[in-house]
Amino acid sequence: MSATLTVVSHGATAATRMAAFPRDEPVERSLDVAGPGRVDSASRGPETRCAQTAAALGITAEIDDRLRDCDYGRWRGRTLDEVAGAEPEEVARWLTDPKAAPHGGESIVDLLTRVADWLDDLQPGRRIVAVTHPAVVKAMIVTTLGADPPAFWRIDVAPLSRTVFRGGPHRWNLRWISASELTE
């Protein structure tokens, strides 16, 4: 029996608006969002923005550290333009080599592995909701499609978008992505 996994990207923050590598920060304004309907289990990243988004959805979600944002190391709190101006070679390497982590944090390959492990632990036959980060949603999409890691950079995930998957361990399918249903 297949599971249905609905993944909600957290609400907009100052970092998403500025194209910055985020720290643990709140959403920018109060959220008015519709809940996901029937839920058998719910998980969320440990950050404040995930907690606030889950609360706005009206769900009690267990913290799962595997749903945390990508670790951007020393780049946290800085915009991509700032980092590119100060460390152009490192940014170029990070954007072209999914195994690279010049910021001292987590590589995209490490993120993909962490997310694939989380997906493999989900139980079939359940309606699951996860509130997490755009990078984690992108990793889920890349993993589900069996795409090469550089495909990560070709996916945009909007704040409060929903991505739905069906299946179970080692056999997830991308069902749909909706960025227009949810508004802030």
C-alpha positions as CSV (number, residue, x, y, z in Angstrom):
1,M,0.0,0.0,0.0
2,S,1.4,3.4,-1.0
3,A,2.0,6.3,1.3
4,T,1.2,9.9,0.4
5,L,3.8,12.4,1.4
6,T,3.0,16.1,1.3
7,V,6.0,18.3,1.8
8,V,5.4,22.0,2.6
9,S,8.2,24.4,2.2
10,H,8.3,26.9,5.1
11,G,7.0,30.4,4.8
12,A,9.2,33.3,3.5
13,T,12.0,34.7,5.6
14,A,14.4,37.6,5.3
15,A,16.9,35.1,3.9
16,T,14.6,33.8,1.1
17,R,13.7,37.4,0.2
18,M,17.4,38.5,0.0
19,A,18.7,35.2,-1.6
20,A,20.9,34.7,1.5
21,F,22.1,31.5,3.2
22,P,19.7,31.3,6.1
23,R,20.3,31.2,9.8
24,D,17.6,30.0,12.2
25,E,15.1,32.8,11.6
26,P,11.4,33.3,11.8
27,V,9.0,33.7,8.9
28,E,8.6,37.3,7.9
29,R,4.9,37.7,8.6
30,S,2.0,35.8,10.0
31,L,0.9,32.9,7.8
32,D,-2.7,32.3,6.6
33,V,-2.6,28.8,5.0
34,A,-5.0,25.9,4.6
35,G,-4.2,22.7,6.5
36,P,-3.2,19.6,4.6
37,G,-6.4,17.6,5.5
38,R,-6.1,14.1,7.0
39,V,-2.7,13.4,8.4
40,D,-1.4,10.1,10.0
41,S,2.0,11.5,10.9
42,A,3.8,14.9,10.6
43,S,7.4,15.8,10.8
44,R,9.3,19.1,10.5
45,G,12.8,20.5,10.4
46,P,14.0,21.8,13.8
47,E,14.3,25.4,12.8
48,T,11.9,28.2,13.9
49,R,10.5,28.8,10.4
50,C,9.4,25.2,10.2
51,A,7.8,25.3,13.6
52,Q,5.9,28.4,12.7
53,T,4.7,27.0,9.3
54,A,3.6,23.8,10.9
55,A,1.6,25.7,13.5
56,A,0.0,27.9,10.8
57,L,-1.0,24.6,9.0
58,G,-2.7,23.5,12.3
59,I,-0.5,20.4,12.6
60,T,1.6,19.1,15.5
61,A,4.7,17.9,13.8
62,E,7.6,15.9,15.4
63,I,11.0,17.4,14.9
64,D,13.2,15.3,12.7
65,D,16.8,16.5,12.3
66,R,17.0,14.9,8.9
67,L,14.6,17.5,7.7
68,R,16.9,20.4,8.8
69,D,18.1,22.9,6.3
70,C,21.3,22.3,4.4
71,D,24.3,23.3,6.5
72,Y,25.9,26.3,4.7
73,G,28.7,26.6,7.2
74,R,30.4,30.0,7.3
75,W,28.2,31.4,4.5
76,R,25.1,31.5,6.9
77,G,23.7,34.9,7.1
78,R,25.4,36.2,4.0
79,T,23.8,36.7,0.5
80,L,25.0,34.7,-2.4
81,D,26.2,37.9,-4.1
82,E,28.3,38.8,-1.0
83,V,29.9,35.3,-0.9
84,A,30.4,35.3,-4.7
85,G,32.2,38.7,-4.4
86,A,34.5,37.5,-1.5
87,E,35.0,33.8,-2.6
88,P,34.3,33.5,-6.3
89,E,36.2,30.3,-6.8
90,E,34.6,28.6,-3.9
91,V,31.1,29.6,-5.0
92,A,31.9,28.4,-8.6
93,R,33.1,25.1,-7.2
94,W,30.0,24.7,-5.0
95,L,27.7,25.4,-7.9
96,T,29.4,22.9,-10.2
97,D,30.6,20.1,-7.9
98,P,27.8,18.6,-5.8
99,K,30.5,16.9,-3.6
100,A,32.0,20.3,-2.7
101,A,31.5,22.0,0.6
102,P,33.9,25.0,0.5
103,H,31.8,26.8,3.2
104,G,32.7,24.1,5.7
105,G,29.2,22.8,5.9
106,E,27.3,20.1,4.0
107,S,27.7,19.2,0.3
108,I,24.7,18.7,-1.9
109,V,25.6,15.0,-2.2
110,D,25.5,14.8,1.6
111,L,22.1,16.5,1.6
112,L,20.8,14.1,-1.0
113,T,22.0,11.1,1.0
114,R,20.4,12.4,4.2
115,V,17.1,13.1,2.5
116,A,17.1,9.7,0.7
117,D,17.6,8.0,4.0
118,W,14.7,9.9,5.5
119,L,12.5,8.9,2.6
120,D,13.5,5.2,2.9
121,D,12.4,5.3,6.6
122,L,8.8,6.4,5.8
123,Q,6.1,3.8,6.4
124,P,3.8,2.7,3.5
125,G,0.0,3.2,3.7
126,R,0.1,6.5,5.6
127,R,-0.7,10.1,4.9
128,I,2.5,11.9,5.9
129,V,3.1,15.7,6.0
130,A,6.6,17.2,6.3
131,V,7.4,20.9,6.8
132,T,10.9,21.7,5.7
133,H,13.2,23.9,3.6
134,P,13.5,24.5,-0.2
135,A,16.9,22.7,-0.3
136,V,15.4,19.6,1.3
137,V,12.4,19.7,-1.1
138,K,14.8,20.0,-4.0
139,A,16.8,17.0,-2.7
140,M,13.6,15.0,-2.4
141,I,12.7,15.8,-6.0
142,V,16.2,14.9,-7.3
143,T,16.2,11.7,-5.3
144,T,12.7,10.7,-6.4
145,L,13.4,11.3,-10.1
146,G,16.8,9.5,-9.9
147,A,18.3,12.6,-11.4
148,D,22.0,13.4,-11.3
149,P,23.0,15.6,-8.3
150,P,23.6,18.8,-10.5
151,A,19.9,18.8,-11.3
152,F,19.5,20.2,-7.7
153,W,20.5,23.6,-9.1
154,R,17.7,23.5,-11.8
155,I,14.8,23.3,-9.3
156,D,13.1,26.3,-7.7
157,V,10.9,25.8,-4.6
158,A,8.7,28.7,-3.5
159,P,7.9,29.5,0.1
160,L,4.7,27.6,1.2
161,S,4.7,25.4,-1.9
162,R,3.5,21.9,-1.6
163,T,5.1,18.9,-3.3
164,V,3.3,15.6,-3.2
165,F,4.9,12.2,-3.5
166,R,3.3,8.7,-3.6
167,G,5.0,5.4,-2.9
168,G,7.3,4.1,-0.3
169,P,10.9,3.2,0.5
170,H,13.1,3.0,-2.6
171,R,10.1,3.7,-4.9
172,W,8.7,7.2,-4.6
173,N,7.0,9.0,-7.4
174,L,6.6,12.7,-7.8
175,R,2.8,13.3,-8.0
176,W,2.6,17.1,-8.2
177,I,4.0,20.4,-7.2
178,S,1.9,23.4,-6.3
179,A,3.2,26.9,-5.7
180,S,0.0,28.8,-6.4
181,E,-2.4,27.2,-3.8
182,L,-0.7,28.7,-0.8
183,T,-0.4,32.4,-0.2
184,E,1.1,34.5,2.6
